[in-house]
Amino acid sequence: MVKISSVRVRPLVLPLKQPYHWSYGIREAFAVNLIEVEADDGTIGIGECTVAPDQTGTAAILHRLANHLVGHSPHDVAPLIARIFHQEYLGHGANIMRAANQMFSGIDMAMWDLQGKLASLPVHQLLGGAHRKAVGYFYFLQGETAEELACDAAVGHAQGERVFYLKVGRGEKLDLEITAAVRREIGDARLRLDANEGWSVHDAINMCRKLEKYDIEFIEQPTVSWSIPAMAHVREKVGIPIVADQAAFTLYDVYEICRQRAADMICIGPREIGGIQPMMKAAAVAESAGLKICIHSSFTTGITTCAEHHIGLAIPNLDDGNQIMWQLVQKDIVSSPDLAPRNGWLDAFTKPGLGFQLADDLVVKGERRYAASR
C-alpha cells in the first residue's frame, strides 16, 4: 500500500475583482495556504486552508502538523488527524478546536483528493455516492452602495438566478436601503441576508421586523457567534427564519444549535468543521434534528469549491442555495472544470479525487504576491 512521502505548504495571495464589503470591514484579497500531499508512487492530493490570523504563522503550524503524516497511509486520514489533534493541541493545553479545524480542513481535503486519485474514483463516490445530479448555489451580490448592489442584482436576475445573497449588518439605514434596492431588481426571486454577527439581540429583533416586508427567506447569523442562546432568543421573537453560520464551527456547536432549537438551518463548511469527513458528521447531526445543511464557503479558491461540491452531492439533507466564493478572485487558480453554476446549478463531477486541475502559472503568481507582502 502506498505511503505519504512528503507534504508541501505553499502560501498564496489572490487579489479580488472588487473590494468585498461586509459587517467586519473590507477585504481586497484572499489568502490561502495550498497543501500538497504526495504519495510514494508520485500521486499528489491537493487541499487548501484559510490563514487567520496570520498567513506565515499558519503555514508554520501546517508544516509542523504535516510531519505526522509522512510514512503513513493516506487512507488513515481520520485516525491520523485525531492523533495529531491530541498530540499537538490537547497535549499542549491548546483546547482550541475552532483554530485547529481551519488547519485540518486543508489536510483532510488533500488526503481525500489523494485517496480518490489512487482509487480512480470521484470523492463523492468514496463518501457513499451522490444523492443528486447537481448542487444548487446562490448568487453572491457584490458592491458597496445600494446602486452598485442593485446593478449586480439586475445582472443576476437577467441571468435567471434563483437565489440571491446580500450582506447586511452595515448600519440600519444602509441595510434597509440596500435590501429595498435589491428586492426591486430581483422581483419575486428568493432573497437571503447575512448579518455576520452584526447585531445585538435587541437590534436583530428590530431589524428583522423592519425587513419582513421585503420577503426575506432567512437571515444568517444575526447575533454574536459565541452565544447560541442569543440566536435562539431572536428566532423565538421574529417571523423571518434564522440560520446559524459563525456559531457552527465544531461538531459540538452543531449539536448545541440543534438541541437549543436556535436556528432553522445550519450553514457550515469544511473550513469550520475540519474537512470533508467532519462535514458528513455535521450533516448527520443536523439531519437527526430535521435541519438542512447550507454549505458555507469562506475566502477560498475553486479547490475548496470542488471539495464543497462533493460534500453537497453526498449529504442527503442539503439546501438548494449553497455558497461559493472562487468567483470573487480576479483569476481563480483552478483551470478546470468550469465551476460556474448555470441558473444556480452545478452538475456532479466525474473525474478522480476532487476532480480539478490547477493553473500552475497562477499558483506561482500567488506565491510571488505572498512573498511581496512580507
N, C-alpha and C positions, 0 to 999 in steps of 0.2 A: 504493500500500500504506500502511496506517495506521502511524503512528509513536507512540512513547510521548511524551506531553506533560507528565506530572508524576508524581511519586511522593510519597505521604504516609506518614508513620510515626506511629502512634497508640499510645502505651504504655497498657496496661490492667492492672489488678489485680482478680482474681476470687476471692472467698472460697470455701473448700471447705465441703462439707456437714459434715465432721467432720475432726479432725486426722489427718494422714497419717503413719503410723509406718513407719520402715524403718531400715536399718543406719546411715544418715547422720544420723538425728535425726528431727525432727518438722516438718512444714510445715502452715501454716494457710491458705495461699492460693497460687494460680498467678498468675504474672506473665508476660505476653506482650507483644510489640511487633507490633501489627497493621500490615500493609503493604498499601497500595492503589496499584496501578499503573494509571494512566489513559491510554488512547489518545486521539488527537486527534479520534476520532469519538464520544467520550464513554463508550465501553465501559471498565469497570473490572474488573481482576483483583485478587483478594484472597488474601493469604497471612498467615502469622504466624511469628514467631521466639520461641524461648526467650531468656532475658535474662542468663544467667550471665556474669560475676559481679555485674554492676550494670545495672539496667534503663535508667537515664539514660545511662550510658556506651555501652551497646549501641545505644540509639536514636540517639545521635550518630554512631556508626560507620555505622549504616544510612543516615542522611542523606548521609554522605559517599559511600558506595558507590553510592547511588541516583542521584547526579548523573551517573554514567557512562551511565545508561540513557536519559535524556531525549534525544529526537531519533532514537532507533534503533528498529528493528522488533522487536516482541515475539516474533517468530518466530526471532530470533537469540539466544535465551536462552543456549545453551551457549557459543558463542564470546564473548558479552558477559561472562559470569561468569568464563570463563578469563582474559580480558583484565584484568578488574578484580582478580582474584587476583594476577596477575603484577605489575600496576602498584601496587596499594595494599598488598599484603602482601610478596611476594617482593622487589619493588623497594625496599622499605624494610628489608630484612633480617628481616622477620617471617615466618619459616617455621613458622607455627602453623596448620596445616590444620584441626585439630580445632576451634579457635575460629572460623576463617573459615567452616567448613561450617555452623555454627549461624546465622551471618548469611545466608549464601547460600541456606539451605533455605527461608526465608520469601520471598526474592526469586524463587527458582525456582518455588515454589508459586504465587505471584501471577501470574507470567508464563504458566504453563501454564493457570491458570484463565482468563486473558485470551485465550490462543490458542483454548481450547475455546469460549468465548463468541463470538469472532469467526468461528469455523468452524461454529457451531451444532452442536457435537459434544461428547459427554462425553469427559473426558480419557483414559479407558482406551482409547477408540477411536483417539485420536491416538497412543497408545503401541503400537498394533498389534492391539488387540482383546482381549476377555475370554476367559480360559481356563476360567472357571467362572461359574455363575449367581449365586453367593453366596460370601461370605467368612466363615470361622469365627473367632469370638473367644472368649477365656476369661472366666471370672467372676473379677473382681478383688476378693479378700477385703479387708475393711477392719475395723480395730479395734485396740485396744492390748493387751487381755488375752486369755487363752485363752477366757474366757467370751464376750467380745464377738465374737471371730473365729468361735467355734463357732455363735453365733446367726446371724451373717451367712452362714455356710456352710449352715446349715439352710434359710435363706431361698432361697439359690441352688439347693439340692438340690430343694426343693419346686417351684421354677420349671422344673425339668428341665434345668438347666445341665449341660454335658458335661465341661467342663474348668475346674478351679479353680487359682488362682494365689495363693501365700502368700509374704509377705516374711519371711525369716529373717535370720540374721546379727546377732541382737539379744542374744546370750548363749546358751550351750549349754543351760542349764536351761529358759529360756523357749522357745527354738527347739523343743526336744523336746516341751514341754508343748503349745504351740500346734499343732504338727503332729499330735500324737495327737488333740487335741480336734477339729480339722477333719476328720481321717480318720474319726472316729466318726460325724460328722454326714453325710458325703457318700457313705458306703457304698463301692461299687467304682468311683465316678466317678474320672476322671483328676485327679491332684494334682501340681502343679508348684511348686517352691520357687525363690526368688531371694535369694541371699545378698548381692548388691550389693557385692562385693569385701570382704566382712566377715571372711574367714578367711585365716589363713596356710596354706601348703601342708599342714603337719602337722595343723592344726585341721580343714582341709577333708577330708582323708582320714579322720580320726577321726569327724567329723560324718556324712560320707556312710555310713560303716559302721553308725553308730547309727541312721541314718534309713532304711536299706534296708527294715526290717520294715514301714514304712508304705506300701510300694508307690509310690515316688516316680517319676513319669515322667521328670523331669530336674531338675537343679539348675543354675540360671543364675548365671554369673559368680561362682564361689566365691572366687576369689583376686584379687589386685590387677590392675588392667587393663593396667598398663604392662609386665607380664611375661607374654607369651604362653607361654614355656616353663614357667612355674609352673602355668598352667592345663593344659598338656599333661601335666605330671607327675601332677597329680591324676587326670586322665582315665585314665592308664595304670594307676593303682592301685585304682580303685574300680569298683563294679558299676553305679552309677547313671549314666546318660548326662549329659554335661556340655554346657552351651550357653554360647556366648560372647555377651556383651552389651557392657558398657563397654569391653571390649578391641577392639571393632569400631567404629571411628569414621571410618575412611577406607577407600578402595578398597584401599590397600596393607595395612591391617590385615586386611581380609577375605582377601586373598591369603596373607598370612603364617599366619593361622589355618588355612587350608586346607592350605598347604604343610607346616606342622608337625603336622598332624593333632591340633590342640589342642582341638577341640570336635566334638560330634556334630550340632550345628545352629548357625546364626548368627542371633542376634536383633539386628536393626538397623532404624533408621527414618530418615525423611528429615531429621530434626533432626541426626542424627550425620553422615550421609554427604553432606549438602549439598543435598538436594532430591529431586524425583521422578525426573528423568533419571539422577542418580547411583545411585539405588536400583535402577534397571534394570541398571546396570553391575554393582553388587554382587551382584545375584541371578544374573547370568550367570557371574561368577567362582565363586560357591558351587555353581551347577549343574554346572560343569565338574568340581568335586571330589565330586559326588554328594551335596551337602548341601542341605537345605531352608533357606529363609528364614522366620523368625518375625518379623513386623513389630513393632517396638518403638515405643512412644509415651512421651512424657515431658512432664508438666506443661503440657499444651496443651488447647485447646478443640476443639469439633467441626470447626473449619476444618481442623486437621491430621488429624483422623479421616477427613474426606472425602478428603483427599489420599492418606492411607494406604490407604483403601478402593479407590481407583482403582489404586494400585500393586498391591494384593492381587489385584485382578481380572486384571491384565495380566501378572504374572510366572508362569511355569509351575511353579516349584519352591517353592510356598507351603505352609507349615504350616496346620493347620486350627484352631489355637488362638492367635490373634494378640491384641495388646494395644490397648486404647483407654482413654483417661483423661478424656474430656469429662464423663463421668457423675459424677466426683468433685466438680465445682464445684456450688455452690448453684443457679445458673441459668446454663446454657450460652448463649453469645451466638449460636449457630446456632439459628434458629427452625424451619427445615425443610431437608432432610427429617428424618423420625424416624430417629435414629441408634441406637436401642435394638435390639440383636440379639434375635431370637426363638429361644429354645432354643439360643443360641450362634451364630446365623447371621444375616447381614445381606445382603439382596438387592442386586443391582447397581443403580447409579444410571443414570438415563437423560437427565437434564437437561444442558444445555451446560456446559462448563467443569467445575469441581469439583462443581457441582450444588447449592449451598446458598444459603440466604437468611439474612441476619443480622437479629437483633433489635436495631434501632438504639438503642432506649432502654437496653438492657443494655450496649451498647458505650459509650454516654455515661456511664453509671454507673461502668463500669470505668475510664474516663478520670478521672473525679472521684476515685475511690479512689486512683489513682496520684498525682494532684496532692496529695491529702491526706497521702500517705505521704512526701512530700519534705520 
